[in-house]
């Protein structure tokens, strides 16, 4: 037979676990959090580029290396949906876009992918948030979102 104190501890532990799991699902739904995909590695991801799929859909392939992101500056129109791909050529790098709830990790030999929509014009700063060496503080990029020219 279980002691009443042990039973109470088990009940509290189960309730806290349930609360934790509920809060994870709530945060994903309320904050519209997107779970990062990890794709099979392919040499084609080692080339930094921007692909326009259609009028409002883009793909940006970022390559992180000490101490820069390529491409360093990207221009896209307002209202675009962008698939972001990130890989690293040397060490682990972070990839954080201010005010966009995007947080990726660039791992050598791996590819991280997420999709983000840019509905407001502006300059979105990208920074490395994983210490990667002595030039880490200078590792930045920009996504410039503006209205298309008429």
C-alpha positions as CSV (number, residue, x, y, z in Angstrom):
1,X,0.0,0.0,0.0
2,X,1.2,3.5,-0.9
3,X,1.8,6.0,1.9
4,X,-0.5,9.0,1.8
5,X,2.4,11.4,1.4
6,X,3.8,9.4,-1.5
7,X,0.4,9.3,-3.1
8,X,0.2,13.1,-2.8
9,X,3.6,13.6,-4.3
10,X,2.7,11.4,-7.3
11,X,-0.6,13.3,-7.8
12,X,1.2,16.7,-7.7
13,X,3.9,15.4,-10.1
14,X,1.3,14.2,-12.6
15,X,-0.7,17.4,-12.3
16,X,2.5,19.5,-12.9
17,X,3.4,17.3,-15.9
18,X,-0.1,17.7,-17.4
19,X,0.1,21.5,-16.8
20,X,3.5,21.6,-18.6
21,X,2.3,19.6,-21.6
22,X,-0.9,21.8,-21.8
23,X,1.2,25.0,-21.7
24,X,3.4,23.7,-24.5
25,X,0.4,23.1,-26.8
26,X,-1.2,26.3,-25.7
27,X,1.9,28.3,-26.6
28,X,2.2,26.7,-30.0
29,X,-1.4,27.6,-30.8
30,X,-1.6,31.0,-29.2
31,X,1.8,32.3,-30.5
32,X,1.4,30.5,-33.8
33,X,4.7,28.9,-33.2
34,X,6.1,26.9,-36.1
35,X,8.2,23.8,-35.4
36,X,11.4,23.8,-37.3
37,X,12.0,21.1,-39.8
38,X,15.3,19.3,-40.1
39,X,15.9,18.2,-43.7
40,X,18.3,15.6,-45.1
41,X,21.6,17.3,-46.0
42,X,22.4,17.9,-49.6
43,X,25.4,19.8,-51.2
44,X,22.9,22.1,-52.9
45,X,22.2,23.8,-49.6
46,X,25.8,25.1,-49.4
47,X,25.0,27.7,-52.0
48,X,23.5,30.9,-50.6
49,X,20.7,32.2,-52.8
50,X,17.2,33.6,-53.1
51,X,14.6,31.9,-55.3
52,X,11.3,33.5,-56.2
53,X,8.7,30.7,-56.6
54,X,5.8,32.9,-57.6
55,X,4.6,36.5,-57.0
56,X,4.5,36.2,-53.2
57,X,6.5,33.1,-52.3
58,X,10.3,33.0,-51.9
59,X,13.0,30.7,-50.7
60,X,16.1,32.0,-49.0
61,X,19.0,29.6,-48.6
62,X,21.3,30.9,-45.8
63,X,24.8,29.6,-45.3
64,X,26.4,30.5,-41.9
65,X,30.1,30.6,-41.5
66,X,32.5,32.4,-39.2
67,X,31.4,35.3,-39.0
68,X,28.7,36.0,-41.5
69,X,25.5,34.9,-43.0
70,X,25.2,34.7,-46.8
71,X,23.2,36.3,-48.3
72,X,23.9,39.2,-46.0
73,X,21.1,41.4,-47.4
74,X,17.8,40.1,-48.9
75,X,15.0,42.2,-50.5
76,X,11.5,40.8,-50.6
77,X,8.1,42.5,-51.1
78,X,5.5,43.0,-48.3
79,X,3.1,40.1,-48.0
80,X,5.6,37.5,-49.0
81,X,5.7,34.0,-47.5
82,X,9.3,32.9,-47.2
83,X,10.8,29.4,-46.7
84,X,14.1,29.9,-44.8
85,X,16.8,27.2,-45.1
86,X,19.9,27.4,-42.9
87,X,23.1,25.3,-42.9
88,X,26.5,25.9,-41.4
89,X,29.9,25.3,-43.0
90,X,32.0,25.3,-39.8
91,X,30.5,25.4,-36.3
92,X,27.1,25.7,-34.7
93,X,25.4,29.1,-35.4
94,X,22.1,30.6,-34.2
95,X,19.7,32.4,-36.5
96,X,17.2,34.8,-34.9
97,X,15.0,37.3,-36.7
98,X,14.0,40.1,-34.4
99,X,10.2,40.4,-33.9
100,X,9.4,37.4,-36.1
101,X,9.4,34.4,-33.7
102,X,12.1,32.7,-35.8
103,X,14.9,30.8,-34.1
104,X,16.9,28.3,-36.0
105,X,20.2,26.5,-35.4
106,X,22.7,26.1,-38.2
107,X,24.5,22.8,-37.7
108,X,27.3,21.6,-39.9
109,X,25.9,18.7,-42.0
110,X,22.3,19.6,-41.2
111,X,19.6,21.8,-42.8
112,X,17.0,23.7,-40.7
113,X,13.8,24.9,-42.4
114,X,11.0,27.1,-41.4
115,X,8.4,29.3,-43.1
116,X,7.6,32.9,-42.1
117,X,5.3,35.6,-43.5
118,X,6.4,39.2,-43.8
119,X,3.2,41.4,-43.7
120,X,4.8,44.6,-42.5
121,X,7.5,46.7,-44.3
122,X,10.8,47.2,-42.6
123,X,14.3,46.0,-42.0
124,X,14.3,42.7,-40.1
125,X,17.7,42.1,-38.4
126,X,19.1,38.6,-38.3
127,X,21.6,37.8,-35.6
128,X,23.6,34.8,-34.5
129,X,22.5,33.9,-31.0
130,X,24.9,30.9,-30.5
131,X,28.5,31.9,-29.5
132,X,30.6,30.9,-32.5
133,X,34.0,32.5,-31.8
134,X,35.7,35.9,-31.5
135,X,33.8,37.6,-34.3
136,X,30.4,36.4,-33.1
137,X,29.1,39.8,-32.2
138,X,29.5,40.9,-35.9
139,X,27.5,38.1,-37.4
140,X,24.4,39.7,-38.8
141,X,22.2,39.9,-41.8
142,X,19.1,41.9,-42.9
143,X,15.9,41.0,-44.6
144,X,14.5,44.2,-46.1
145,X,10.8,44.1,-46.7
146,X,9.4,46.8,-48.9
147,X,6.5,47.6,-51.1
148,X,6.9,46.4,-54.7
149,X,7.7,49.1,-57.3
150,X,4.7,49.9,-59.5
